[in-house]
Amino acid sequence: MPCTWPFQALADESRFRVVRLLASIGSPLSAGQLSAALRCEPNHISRHLQVLESAGLTRVERVGRFHFVSLRPDGANEVLAAAVLRMPDDAGALAGDLARLLDAPRSGPAPLDYSAEGSSAGPSAAGGSMGL
């Protein structure tokens, strides 16, 4: 897969929404949760996640057949994610995505809990923020 620049990756509305959702939640989400929240077919969300990972914006932790997605915790990406989160949401897309995320059934193992250094510290006992 060719390298994609972060701004190229964010030019697509679905990928922009993935980054905005991950930035607002602040914890890893499964690919299935992202698919449900964005009302996007699993094969489409998979492609979007590949592009975001190639651009260096996200990382994907594979646990069995589940994929947990989180923002990469480095300075440039954190600034970019914060900027994305501060952008106006006049159409209410983020609110709708969050509502669908909270309504989506949760399946599979709990998302992984990442330490401040960015390493995997094992499964999270609480299952991430907001009870997901």
KESE-466491 format. One record per atom (N, C-alpha, C): residue in three letters; z, y, x; chain. Coordinates in nm, 3 decimals, m for minus. Atoms other than C-alpha are relative to their C-alpha. Example, Ala and Ser with C-alpha at 12.3 -4.5 7.8 and 13.67 -1.06 7.14 Angstrom:
<pts>
   r       z       y       x c
 ala   0.000  m0.119   0.089 A
 ala   0.780  m0.450   1.230 A
 ala   0.000   0.120   0.090 A
 ser  m0.006  m0.119  m0.082 A
 ser   0.714  m0.106   1.367 A
 ser   0.073   0.109  m0.077 A
</pts>
This chain:
<pts>
   r       z       y       x c
 met   0.000  m0.117   0.085 A
 met   0.000   0.000   0.000 A
 met   0.000   0.124   0.090 A
 pro   0.005  m0.121  m0.081 A
 pro  m0.095   0.338   0.143 A
 pro   0.125   0.085  m0.019 A
 cys  m0.116  m0.089   0.005 A
 cys   0.176   0.589   0.220 A
 cys  m0.027   0.112  m0.100 A
 thr   0.010  m0.107   0.098 A
 thr   0.239   0.840  m0.055 A
 thr   0.104   0.106   0.034 A
 trp  m0.092  m0.110  m0.024 A
 trp   0.395   1.180  m0.003 A
 trp   0.089   0.018  m0.122 A
 pro  m0.092  m0.015   0.114 A
 pro   0.700   1.257  m0.221 A
 pro  m0.055   0.085  m0.114 A
 phe   0.052  m0.085   0.108 A
 phe   0.527   1.538  m0.410 A
 phe  m0.117  m0.065  m0.073 A
 gln   0.105   0.076   0.066 A
 gln   0.227   1.316  m0.478 A
 gln   0.061  m0.100  m0.097 A
 ala  m0.066   0.098   0.085 A
 ala   0.460   1.053  m0.617 A
 ala   0.057   0.066  m0.125 A
 leu  m0.061  m0.069   0.113 A
 leu   0.634   1.308  m0.841 A
 leu  m0.101   0.068  m0.091 A
 ala   0.103  m0.063   0.083 A
 ala   0.304   1.441  m0.976 A
 ala  m0.024  m0.078  m0.129 A
 asp   0.014   0.083   0.120 A
 asp   0.300   1.153  m1.226 A
 asp   0.125   0.019  m0.087 A
 glu  m0.113  m0.027   0.089 A
 glu   0.519   1.222  m1.531 A
 glu   0.100  m0.116  m0.005 A
 ser  m0.092   0.114   0.007 A
 ser   0.663   0.869  m1.546 A
 ser   0.086  m0.011   0.124 A
 arg  m0.076   0.007  m0.125 A
 arg   0.765   0.871  m1.180 A
 arg   0.099   0.117   0.009 A
 phe  m0.089  m0.116   0.005 A
 phe   0.911   1.220  m1.223 A
 phe   0.121  m0.032  m0.088 A
 arg  m0.107   0.034   0.092 A
 arg   1.115   1.091  m1.517 A
 arg   0.094  m0.105   0.059 A
 val  m0.084   0.100  m0.066 A
 val   1.238   0.791  m1.314 A
 val   0.095   0.069   0.097 A
 val  m0.084  m0.071  m0.097 A
 val   1.366   1.021  m1.038 A
 val   0.103   0.086  m0.072 A
 arg  m0.093  m0.085   0.075 A
 arg   1.521   1.258  m1.291 A
 arg   0.110  m0.084  m0.064 A
 leu  m0.098   0.089   0.063 A
 leu   1.695   0.970  m1.470 A
 leu   0.097  m0.055   0.104 A
 leu  m0.086   0.051  m0.106 A
 leu   1.826   0.819  m1.146 A
 leu   0.093   0.109   0.054 A
 ala  m0.082  m0.112  m0.049 A
 ala   1.949   1.161  m1.030 A
 ala   0.109   0.035  m0.100 A
 ser  m0.100  m0.036   0.100 A
 ser   2.128   1.225  m1.358 A
 ser   0.107  m0.108  m0.016 A
 ile  m0.096   0.109   0.014 A
 ile   2.295   0.882  m1.373 A
 ile   0.085  m0.013   0.126 A
 gly  m0.073   0.007  m0.125 A
 gly   2.390   0.873  m1.006 A
 gly   0.038  m0.140   0.044 A
 ser  m0.026   0.138  m0.041 A
 ser   2.398   0.493  m0.983 A
 ser  m0.128  m0.080  m0.020 A
 pro   0.121   0.081   0.013 A
 pro   2.139   0.216  m0.951 A
 pro  m0.022  m0.045  m0.145 A
 leu   0.040   0.052   0.130 A
 leu   1.950   0.110  m1.263 A
 leu  m0.096  m0.116   0.023 A
 ser   0.094   0.111  m0.012 A
 ser   1.761  m0.212  m1.319 A
 ser  m0.139   0.046  m0.044 A
 ala   0.137  m0.031   0.041 A
 ala   1.385  m0.205  m1.357 A
 ala  m0.015  m0.015  m0.151 A
 gly   0.003   0.018   0.145 A
 gly   1.436  m0.334  m1.711 A
 gly   0.061   0.116  m0.075 A
 gln  m0.061  m0.117   0.063 A
 gln   1.668  m0.047  m1.796 A
 gln  m0.093   0.120   0.008 A
 leu   0.095  m0.111  m0.014 A
 leu   1.416   0.203  m1.659 A
 leu  m0.119  m0.018  m0.094 A
 ser   0.112   0.029   0.089 A
 ser   1.136   0.034  m1.854 A
 ser   0.036   0.034  m0.145 A
 ala  m0.044  m0.028   0.137 A
 ala   1.336   0.057  m2.179 A
 ala   0.021   0.150  m0.022 A
 ala  m0.028  m0.142   0.014 A
 ala   1.446   0.416  m2.118 A
 ala  m0.127   0.083  m0.008 A
 leu   0.125  m0.076  m0.003 A
 leu   1.093   0.537  m2.044 A
 leu  m0.103  m0.050  m0.100 A
 arg   0.096   0.063   0.092 A
 arg   0.927   0.316  m2.309 A
 arg  m0.128  m0.033   0.075 A
 cys   0.111   0.034  m0.089 A
 cys   0.704   0.182  m2.034 A
 cys  m0.004  m0.151   0.019 A
 glu   0.014   0.145  m0.020 A
 glu   0.568  m0.171  m2.000 A
 glu   0.052  m0.039   0.138 A
 pro  m0.055   0.043  m0.129 A
 pro   0.736  m0.372  m1.721 A
 pro  m0.099   0.004   0.116 A
 asn   0.098  m0.003  m0.110 A
 asn   0.413  m0.404  m1.520 A
 asn  m0.033   0.144   0.041 A
 his   0.023  m0.141  m0.034 A
 his   0.364  m0.025  m1.538 A
 his   0.118   0.057   0.079 A
 ile  m0.116  m0.053  m0.072 A
 ile   0.720   0.053  m1.431 A
 ile   0.004  m0.058   0.140 A
 ser   0.005   0.063  m0.132 A
 ser   0.677  m0.193  m1.144 A
 ser  m0.091   0.078   0.094 A
 arg   0.094  m0.077  m0.081 A
 arg   0.377   0.002  m1.016 A
 arg   0.059   0.136   0.036 A
 his  m0.062  m0.130  m0.027 A
 his   0.560   0.334  m1.049 A
 his   0.111  m0.014   0.106 A
 leu  m0.108   0.022  m0.096 A
 leu   0.858   0.192  m0.857 A
 leu  m0.055  m0.028   0.139 A
 gln   0.064   0.024  m0.130 A
 gln   0.627   0.071  m0.579 A
 gln  m0.042   0.132   0.065 A
 val   0.044  m0.129  m0.052 A
 val   0.484   0.422  m0.541 A
 val   0.120   0.082   0.046 A
 leu  m0.119  m0.076  m0.037 A
 leu   0.830   0.584  m0.538 A
 leu   0.065  m0.057   0.126 A
 glu  m0.056   0.063  m0.120 A
 glu   0.951   0.333  m0.279 A
 glu  m0.087   0.029   0.122 A
 ser   0.093  m0.031  m0.109 A
 ser   0.640   0.388  m0.065 A
 ser   0.015   0.144   0.046 A
 ala  m0.018  m0.142  m0.034 A
 ala   0.704   0.764  m0.078 A
 ala   0.136   0.025   0.064 A
 gly  m0.131  m0.015  m0.061 A
 gly   1.057   0.704   0.049 A
 gly   0.103   0.065  m0.090 A
 leu  m0.093  m0.064   0.093 A
 leu   1.223   0.846  m0.263 A
 leu   0.106  m0.096  m0.053 A
 thr  m0.092   0.098   0.057 A
 thr   1.384   0.525  m0.389 A
 thr   0.008  m0.122   0.090 A
 arg  m0.008   0.131  m0.063 A
 arg   1.500   0.191  m0.265 A
 arg   0.025  m0.100  m0.113 A
 val  m0.013   0.105   0.099 A
 val   1.491  m0.135  m0.454 A
 val   0.079  m0.113   0.063 A
 glu  m0.084   0.112  m0.044 A
 glu   1.762  m0.398  m0.413 A
 glu  m0.032  m0.116  m0.093 A
 arg   0.036   0.117   0.079 A
 arg   1.648  m0.739  m0.528 A
 arg   0.118  m0.097  m0.003 A
 val  m0.108   0.095   0.020 A
 val   1.919  m0.964  m0.672 A
 val  m0.053  m0.107  m0.094 A
 gly   0.064   0.104   0.080 A
 gly   1.765  m1.288  m0.788 A
 gly  m0.132   0.052  m0.055 A
 arg   0.124  m0.050   0.060 A
 arg   1.492  m1.194  m1.032 A
 arg   0.013   0.143  m0.049 A
 phe  m0.024  m0.138   0.044 A
 phe   1.644  m0.851  m1.101 A
 phe  m0.023   0.097   0.115 A
 his   0.023  m0.107  m0.098 A
 his   1.546  m0.531  m0.922 A
 his   0.082   0.122  m0.042 A
 phe  m0.081  m0.118   0.026 A
 phe   1.797  m0.246  m0.899 A
 phe  m0.053   0.115   0.084 A
 val   0.064  m0.114  m0.061 A
 val   1.656   0.095  m0.818 A
 val   0.102   0.113   0.016 A
 ser  m0.086  m0.116  m0.024 A
 ser   1.843   0.387  m0.662 A
 ser  m0.076   0.101   0.085 A
 leu   0.059  m0.102  m0.086 A
 leu   1.754   0.713  m0.493 A
 leu   0.046  m0.024   0.142 A
 arg  m0.039   0.013  m0.141 A
 arg   1.753   0.701  m0.114 A
 arg   0.095   0.115   0.034 A
 pro  m0.100  m0.103  m0.028 A
 pro   2.064   0.885   0.007 A
 pro  m0.019   0.067   0.136 A
 asp   0.013  m0.080  m0.123 A
 asp   1.928   1.113   0.277 A
 asp  m0.018   0.146  m0.039 A
 gly  m0.003  m0.143   0.028 A
 gly   1.932   1.490   0.301 A
 gly  m0.120   0.052  m0.077 A
 ala   0.120  m0.054   0.064 A
 ala   1.572   1.567   0.207 A
 ala  m0.016  m0.052  m0.142 A
 asn   0.015   0.058   0.133 A
 asn   1.563   1.327  m0.087 A
 asn   0.108   0.049  m0.096 A
 glu  m0.107  m0.051   0.086 A
 glu   1.897   1.449  m0.219 A
 glu  m0.032   0.141  m0.048 A
 val   0.039  m0.136   0.037 A
 val   1.771   1.808  m0.217 A
 val  m0.114  m0.006  m0.102 A
 leu   0.113   0.013   0.092 A
 leu   1.446   1.702  m0.387 A
 leu   0.047  m0.051  m0.136 A
 ala  m0.052   0.054   0.126 A
 ala   1.632   1.497  m0.651 A
 ala   0.080   0.107  m0.075 A
 ala  m0.076  m0.108   0.064 A
 ala   1.867   1.790  m0.719 A
 ala  m0.093   0.104  m0.060 A
 ala   0.097  m0.096   0.052 A
 ala   1.567   2.020  m0.762 A
 ala  m0.068  m0.055  m0.126 A
 val   0.062   0.064   0.117 A
 val   1.403   1.773  m1.003 A
 val   0.096   0.005  m0.118 A
 leu  m0.099   0.000   0.106 A
 leu   1.725   1.752  m1.202 A
 leu   0.021   0.139  m0.060 A
 arg  m0.019  m0.137   0.049 A
 arg   1.749   2.134  m1.230 A
 arg  m0.122   0.057  m0.073 A
 met   0.120  m0.051   0.068 A
 met   1.395   2.173  m1.365 A
 met   0.022   0.000  m0.150 A
 pro  m0.018  m0.008   0.145 A
 pro   1.375   2.278  m1.729 A
 pro  m0.050  m0.126  m0.071 A
 asp   0.036   0.116   0.080 A
 asp   1.358   2.000  m1.987 A
 asp  m0.020   0.046  m0.144 A
 asp   0.024  m0.060   0.131 A
 asp   1.218   2.197  m2.280 A
 asp  m0.037  m0.103  m0.107 A
 ala   0.042   0.100   0.096 A
 ala   1.068   1.889  m2.445 A
 ala   0.110  m0.101  m0.031 A
 gly  m0.111   0.092   0.025 A
 gly   1.398   1.700  m2.426 A
 gly  m0.026  m0.141   0.049 A
 ala   0.033   0.134  m0.050 A
 ala   1.248   1.409  m2.231 A
 ala   0.120  m0.068   0.064 A
 leu  m0.116   0.059  m0.066 A
 leu   1.561   1.356  m2.022 A
 leu   0.104  m0.046  m0.102 A
 ala  m0.097   0.038   0.103 A
 ala   1.788   1.354  m2.327 A
 ala  m0.045  m0.127  m0.073 A
 gly   0.053   0.120   0.066 A
 gly   1.561   1.098  m2.496 A
 gly   0.010  m0.122   0.090 A
 asp  m0.009   0.112  m0.094 A
 asp   1.547   0.882  m2.183 A
 asp   0.144  m0.048   0.013 A
 leu  m0.142   0.037  m0.010 A
 leu   1.927   0.891  m2.151 A
 leu   0.048  m0.073  m0.125 A
 ala  m0.039   0.064   0.125 A
 ala   1.972   0.802  m2.518 A
 ala  m0.053  m0.143  m0.007 A
 arg   0.058   0.135   0.001 A
 arg   1.735   0.504  m2.488 A
 arg   0.069  m0.088   0.104 A
 leu  m0.068   0.076  m0.104 A
 leu   1.909   0.397  m2.167 A
 leu   0.135  m0.051  m0.051 A
 leu  m0.130   0.039   0.052 A
 leu   2.246   0.391  m2.339 A
 leu  m0.012  m0.103  m0.112 A
 asp   0.021   0.095   0.109 A
 asp   2.102   0.196  m2.634 A
 asp  m0.059  m0.133   0.047 A
 ala   0.067   0.121  m0.049 A
 ala   1.919  m0.060  m2.417 A
 ala   0.102  m0.110   0.028 A
 pro  m0.090   0.111  m0.031 A
 pro   2.080  m0.404  m2.398 A
 pro   0.003  m0.023   0.151 A
 arg  m0.017   0.023  m0.143 A
 arg   2.215  m0.482  m2.052 A
 arg  m0.001  m0.149   0.025 A
 ser   0.005   0.141  m0.036 A
 ser   2.124  m0.815  m1.899 A
 ser   0.000  m0.013   0.151 A
 gly   0.001   0.027  m0.144 A
 gly   2.158  m0.971  m1.557 A
 gly   0.129   0.041   0.065 A
 pro  m0.120  m0.034  m0.075 A
 pro   2.411  m0.909  m1.284 A
 pro   0.025   0.150  m0.001 A
 ala  m0.036  m0.142  m0.007 A
 ala   2.594  m0.579  m1.247 A
 ala  m0.077   0.065   0.113 A
 pro   0.068  m0.070  m0.109 A
 pro   2.414  m0.315  m1.040 A
 pro   0.087   0.001   0.125 A
 leu  m0.072  m0.003  m0.126 A
 leu   2.508  m0.302  m0.677 A
 leu   0.063   0.137   0.021 A
 asp  m0.070  m0.123  m0.031 A
 asp   2.759  m0.042  m0.565 A
 asp  m0.030   0.037   0.144 A
 tyr   0.037  m0.042  m0.135 A
 tyr   2.641   0.157  m0.264 A
 tyr   0.107   0.092   0.056 A
 ser  m0.097  m0.087  m0.066 A
 ser   2.878   0.313  m0.016 A
 ser  m0.067   0.130   0.039 A
 ala   0.053  m0.130  m0.040 A
 ala   2.837   0.669   0.110 A
 ala  m0.098  m0.013   0.115 A
 glu   0.091   0.019  m0.114 A
 glu   2.662   0.533   0.421 A
 glu  m0.132  m0.061  m0.043 A
 gly   0.125   0.054   0.049 A
 gly   2.395   0.376   0.201 A
 gly  m0.012  m0.149   0.015 A
 ser   0.009   0.144  m0.011 A
 ser   2.481   0.012   0.265 A
 ser   0.054  m0.063  m0.126 A
 ser  m0.044   0.071   0.118 A
 ser   2.534  m0.243  m0.006 A
 ser   0.141  m0.052   0.020 A
 ala  m0.138   0.043  m0.011 A
 ala   2.900  m0.310  m0.070 A
 ala   0.031  m0.112  m0.098 A
 gly  m0.021   0.108   0.094 A
 gly   2.850  m0.592  m0.322 A
 gly  m0.007   0.048  m0.142 A
 pro   0.008  m0.037   0.142 A
 pro   2.845  m0.601  m0.700 A
 pro   0.112   0.093  m0.041 A
 ser  m0.097  m0.096   0.050 A
 ser   3.021  m0.319  m0.876 A
 ser   0.081  m0.064  m0.112 A
 ala  m0.087   0.060   0.103 A
 ala   3.318  m0.430  m1.085 A
 ala  m0.019   0.072  m0.134 A
 ala   0.015  m0.076   0.125 A
 ala   3.260  m0.153  m1.339 A
 ala  m0.140  m0.001  m0.052 A
 gly   0.138   0.004   0.046 A
 gly   2.885  m0.204  m1.359 A
 gly  m0.069   0.134   0.008 A
 gly   0.065  m0.130  m0.015 A
 gly   2.798   0.152  m1.256 A
 gly   0.061   0.103  m0.094 A
 ser  m0.054  m0.106   0.083 A
 ser   2.864   0.482  m1.424 A
 ser  m0.047  m0.014  m0.144 A
 met   0.031  m0.005   0.143 A
 met   2.855   0.534  m1.799 A
 met  m0.003  m0.139  m0.062 A
 gly  m0.011   0.132   0.059 A
 gly   2.931   0.165  m1.859 A
 gly  m0.129  m0.079  m0.001 A
 leu   0.128   0.071  m0.002 A
 leu   2.578   0.049  m1.773 A
 leu   0.010  m0.124   0.084 A
</pts>
